[in-house]
Amino acid sequence: MQMLYYPWLVFGIVAVSVFLATFATSAVNIALPLITTSLQTDLLTAQWVLSGYLLVMVCWLPIAGRIGDMYEPRKIFSIGFGTFVIGSLLCAASYSIIMLIIARLVQAIGTATIMANSNGIIVSSFPAQERGKVLGMVSSIAALGAVAGPSIAGIFIGVFGWKSIFLFMMPIGVFGFIATRIVLPSDRKPPRENFDYIGSVLFTIMMVCLLLLICYGLQWSWEKQVVMNLIWVFTLGMFICQEHKCSAPMLDLEILKIHAFLTGNISGMLSWIVFSFNIISLPLFLQTVLTLSITNVGFMMSVCPIVMTIVAPLCGKLSDKVGAHRLTTIGLGLLAIGSYYSTSFTGETILLNIVAAQVIIGLGNGFFQAPNNSIIMSSVTAARLGIAGGINALFRFLGLAIGTTITIAIFEYYRIANITKVMPGNPEINTSFVSGYQTAMFIAGSLAIIGAILSLQKEKSKIPNLSKLFRGK
């Protein structure tokens, strides 16, 4: 006998799944230095534990969303949980860097399947007048999970080791699988539609080329850089043409004609790039330059999510009174201030200054995320809320993927630049990490300012260049 169906009970399951998915995305960041030494590899190879995961997320999200539209969403959602649990088990059992990277790719497929179908389940469970609010809450929970990941993981890793974070995720994943099968309603099967295989392949090639270029571009010859740039630009053009002419496109590019939706997602993506710069570079700085234990690093990383948890709900309510655009601009401005302030940190910096910077960054995230999600979701009709939520998630993980790849590339660049100048045992051995951290946070601050300029624009203003890109025939 099927359990009685309550929308807010469904919301609870979706909220847990989204928090777990984004937690899994960011929690491993703090373990990267430990994984590098434990599995006897280098930082550029170990970063694919993060970048490979995010690359699969970005490529699989729209595909999993289409599969959810074509088949029963509850079934696909539960398959996502099952795949996530298997991937987490394989991660915990990994004894080499290659095995860990492959296991993370499996985990990413499960995570993307969960994220891609969570919005559709919410849309089908709530009446039209409540969907925007609930989807905004889901997006805020996703942001909280991503921000809280490094702090919780740091404490676990300090006590039980880096594999404990994957073991920690497993029972939550099992609970999600069981709860999904019991609580979520068995939906009527949607009509079968054609799957956009060409669009999926083009999108995957485009994203792989782009992230490889960001990661390894500085090490390649100019000929390789030109070829890779031509490939990803060409596949981008082919993908846009394919989505316009396809009767059942992988991505509905028509929705990107809505100015508030497009600028909201672009500024949101920039905020997630800034977020990646902070949560990846700060643990490296704290562990390598200031030689803090990973448990203490976890406590330091908890400052930002605590501040965000306090501020975000207040800003969500305040946005109805003062306007969401003002709060998003203030939030990105605070992110810029916190990032630029962090560029002054050296090996002699006291922890109080780092805490102050994290408080400012936490305030910035709190001011920005909920109002920006409100702008995005309120800019589309009720019939397109599911699609809007999926594209919003895609921009989020695209920002994380780009930010992660750029940050690691910056640190690797300075490591190579200093390796011939600095002898082991010399106090200047940390030069590359200090330079890498300062450069990363300077770029983060600059990107936050660009995002703030976007948020300053009025809802009805136009961006001709971006609009023309996605304009149909």
N, C-alpha and C positions, 0 to 999 in steps of 0.2 A: 504493500500500500504506500503510495507516494506521500512524502511528508508535505504538510501544508506549506505553501509558498509565501514568504514574506520578503518584500523588496529590500528592506534594510538588512535582513539576514544575508541575502545575496550580496549586498554592498559590503558586508563584513568580510565575506570570503574573497571578493574581488580586491578589497583593500589589503588583506593579508598577502594575497598573491602578488599584488603590485609592489608592496613594500619589500617582500622577499626578492622579487626580481631585480629591483634597483639596488637593494642591499648587496646582492650577489655581484652586481656590476662594479660597485665601488669598494667592497670590503677587501678585495685582494690587493688593492693599490698599496696599502700599508705594509703588506708582506713581501713586496717585490725585492727589497734589498736582501731579506732573509732567504727567499727562494733562490736568488742569484748565487749566494754563497753555499746554501745547502745542497743545491743540485749542480754545483761546480760549473757555472756558465757565466756569460757576461750579460751586462744590462741590456744591450741591444737585442740579444736573443730572448732574454727573459721577458722583455716588454711585450712579446707576442702572446704571453699569457693574458695580457690586458687587451692589446690591439687586435689580436686574432679573435678574441671573444666579441669585441665591439664590432669588428668587421662582419662577422656572421650575424650579429644582431641587426645591423643596418640592412644587410642584404636579405635576411630572412623575414624581417618584420612585415613588409608589404606582401610577401608571398604567403606567409601564414595568415594574414588578414583576409586575403582572397580565398584561401582554402576554408577559413571559417565561414565566409559568406556562401560558399558552395555546398558545405556539408553542415552537420549539426554542431553549433558552436560549443555546446556543453561537452560533447565528445572530444572535439579538438582541444578544448581548454584542459580537460583531464589528461589527454595525451601529452600536453605541454608539461604538466606537473610530473608525470611519469618519466619523461625524458630528462627533466631537470634533476630528479632524484638519482637516476642512473649516472648522469654526468657528474653530480656531486660525489657519488661513491667512487667513480673512476679517478676524480681529482684527489681524493683522500688516499687512494691506493697508489698514486703515481710515485715512481722512484727515479724518473729521469725528466729532463725538461721537455723532451719531445712528447713523452706520454702525457705530461701535464697539459701541454698546449692542445693536444688532440682531445683530452678529456674536457677541457674548457670549451672547445668548439661544440661538443655534444651538449654541454650545459647551456651554451648560448642558444642552441636550437630550441631547447625547452623554454628558456626565458623569453625568447622572442615570440614563441607560440602563445605563451600566457599573456604577454603584453599586448599582442596584436588583437586578441579576442576579448580582452577585459572590457573595452569600451562598448563593443557590440552587445555584450551580456547586460551591461548597465542600461543601455538604450532600450533593450527589449523588456527590461524589468520595471522601469519607472515611467510614470506618465510624462507627457511632453513638457509640462510646466515645471517639472523638477529635474529634468535631465541635465540642463546646463550647470546647475548648482552642484549636482552629484558628480558629474564628470570633472568639474573644477576641483572638488574635494579629492577625487582619485589622483589627479595630477599633482596636487599638493602633497599627498601621501607618497607618491613616487619620488618627489623631490626630497622629502624628509628621509626616505629610505636610502637614497643616494648619498645624502650628507652624513647620515648617522653611520653608514657602513664602516668607514675607516676607524672611528672611535670605538665602536663595539668590537670590531675585529682586532684592534690593537690590544685590548684587554685580554681577549681570548688567546691570541697568539703568544702574549707575554707569559701566560700561565701554562698553556697546553701545547704550544707549537703551531706552526702555520697550517698544518693539515686539519686542525680543530675547527677552523671556520667552515670547512666543507662538511664536516660531521655535524656541526651545529645547524646547517641548513637542511640536512636530510630529513629529520623528523617533522619539520615544518612543511616540507614538500610532501611528505606522506600524508600529513593531516590535510593539506590542501587537496590532494588527489581524492581522499575519502570523502571530504566535505563536498567537493564538486559533484561526485557521483550521487550523493544522498540528497543534498539540498537544492542544487540548481534544477530548474524544471527541464523536462525533456522536450525540447523544442520540436515543432513540426519541421520536417526537412525542407529547406528552401529549394526552389527550382534549380536544376543544374544549369550552370553557365559555362561558356568556354573559358579556359584558363589562358592567360596571356604569357605564353612560354617565351616568345621573342622579347617582350618587355622585361621579363624577369632576368633573362640572360644578359641583355644589354645593361640593365641596372647593376647587376653583379659585377660585370667587367668594368664598368665605369667606376664603381666604388673601390674595387681592388686596385685599379691603376692609380686612383687619386691618393689612397692611403700609402701605397708603396712609394709614390713620388714624394709625399711628405716625409716619410720615414727615412728613405735612403737617397733622396735627391741630392743632398749635399755631397754624398760619397761617389755619385755617378759622374761620368763624363757628360759634357754638354750635349753630345749626340744622343745618349740614352735619355737625358732629360727631355729633349725635344720630341723624341719618339713617343715617350710615355705621355707627355702633354697632349700630343696630337691624338693618341689613342683615346684618352679619357674625354677630351673635348668632342671628338667625333662620335663616340658612343653616347655622350650626353645629347647631342643633336639628334641622333638616330632614335634615342629613347623618347625624346619629346615628340618627334614625328609619329612614332609607333603608338604612343598613348593617345594622341589626337585622333588617329584613324581607327583604333581598335574599338570594337563594339563593347567589350568588357575589359577595360584597361586595368592594369595592376594598380595604378595610382590615378585618381581623378584629378587631373591637373586643372580642370575648370575651377575648382574651389580656390586655387591660388590667385585667381583674378580678384578676389575679395581683399581689398587693401589692408584692413585691420587684421585679417587672418594671416596674410603673408608677412607683414611687418612684425606682428606678434610672434610668429614662429621664428623669423630670422633673429630678432632680438633675444628670443628664448634660447636659440641655438648658440648665440654668442655668449649668453650667461652660462651655458653648460660647458663651453670651451674654457671660460674663465674658471669655472668650478673645477675642471680637470687639471688645469695648471696648478691650482692650490692644493688639491688633495693628493697629487702625485709628487710635486716638487717639495712640499713641506715635510713629509715623512723622510725623504732622502736627506734633506737639510738637517733635520733634527737628529737623525740616527748617525749620519756621517760626520757632520761638522760639529754639532753640539754633543755628540756621543750619548744621547739619552737612550735608556732602555726602551724596548718596543712597548712595554706596558705604559711607561710615562708618555711615550709618543701618542698612545691611544687616548690617554687623558687629555693631552693637549689638543688632539683632533676632535674631542667631544665639545669643545667650547663653541664652535660654529653651529652644530646641530641643536645644542641647548638654546642658544640665542634665537635661532630660527624657529624652533618649536614654540617659544614664547611669543615672538613677534608676528609670525605668519597668520594666526587666527585673528589677531587684532587688525592687521592690515586688510584681511579679507572683508571684515565688516566696515572698516574705514573707507574702503574703495567705493562703497555705495554712496558715501556722503561727499567725498572730495574729488572723486573721479579716479579710475584705475590708471589712466595715462600718467597722471602726476606721480603716483606711487611707484610705478615702474621706472620712471625717470630718476626718482630719488634713489630707488634701490640700486640701479646700475651705477649711479653716481657714487654711492657708498662702496660698491664693489671696486670701482676705479680707485677711490681713496685708499681702501684697505690694501689693494694690490700695489699701488705706488709706494705706500708706506713700507711694505714688505721688502722693497728693493734696497732699503738701507741696512738690512740685516747682514751681519758678519759673524765670525766665530766668537766675537766678544759681546754679542747682543744678549741682553738679559731676557729671561722667559716672559717677564711682565709685558715687554714690548710686543712679543709674538702673540701673547694672549689678547692684547689690545687690538692688534691687526685682525685676529680671528673674530673678535667681537664685531668689528666694523663689517667684515665680510659676511658674518652671520646676519647682521642687521640688513645688509644689502640683499641677501637671498630672501630674507623674510618679507621685506618690502616689495620685492619683485615678483616672486613666483605665483602666489595666489591671484593678485590683480591681473597679471599677464595671462594666466589661464582663463580668467573671467573674460578678458578682452577676446581671446581666441574663440572660446565656446559661444559667446554671445553674438559673434559676428556671422554665424551660420544659422540656417533654418534647422528646425527639429529633425527633419528627414536626413540631414547630413551630419548630425552630431557624431555618429559612429565613425564615419570617414574622417571627420575633423580630429577626433581623438587619436585615430591611428596615425595620421600625418603628424600630429603634435608629438607623439611618441617617437616617430621616425626622426624628426628634427632634433629631439632630445638626445637620442643615441648617436646621431650623426655628430652633434656637438661634442659628446663624450669621446667618440672615436677620433675625431680630428684633434681635440685638445690633448688626449693621451699620446697620440703619435708625435705631435709637435713637441710636447714637453720632453719625452724621452730622446727625441732627435737633438734637442738643445743640449741636454746633459751629455749625450754621447759626443757631440761636436766639441764641447769644452774639455771633455776627458781626453780626446785624441789630441787636441791643441796643446794640452799641458803635459801629456805623457812623456814627451822627450825633454821637457824642461824641469820636471819635478822628480827627484829620486825618492824611492821608498824610505820612509822614516823621517823625511824632511817635514817640518811643520807646515810647509806650503802644499802638502799633499791634498788639502781640502780646497785649494784654489778653484779647481774645476767645478766643484759642487756649489761653492759660493757664487761664482760667476754664472753658472747655469741657473741657479735659483733666482738671482737678481734679474737676469735676462727674461726668464719665464714670467716673472711677476710684472715686469715692465710691459711685456706684450699683453698680458692679461688685463692690465689697467687700460691700455690703449683700446683693446677690443670692447671693454666695458663702456668706454666713452662713445665709441661708434654705436653701440646698442642704445645708449642713452639718447643720442641724437635721433635715432629711429623712433624711439618712444615719445620724443617731443612732438613729432608730427601729429597733426590732427587726423581724426579718423577718415575724413573725406578728402584728404589731400591725395595727390597722385605720385606714383613713382613710374614714369614712362618706361624706363629701361627694363625694369623687372616685369611690369605688366605685359609689355610686348613679347617678352620671352615665352610667356605661358598663354598667349592669346591664340585662340583657335582660328581655323581658316574662315 
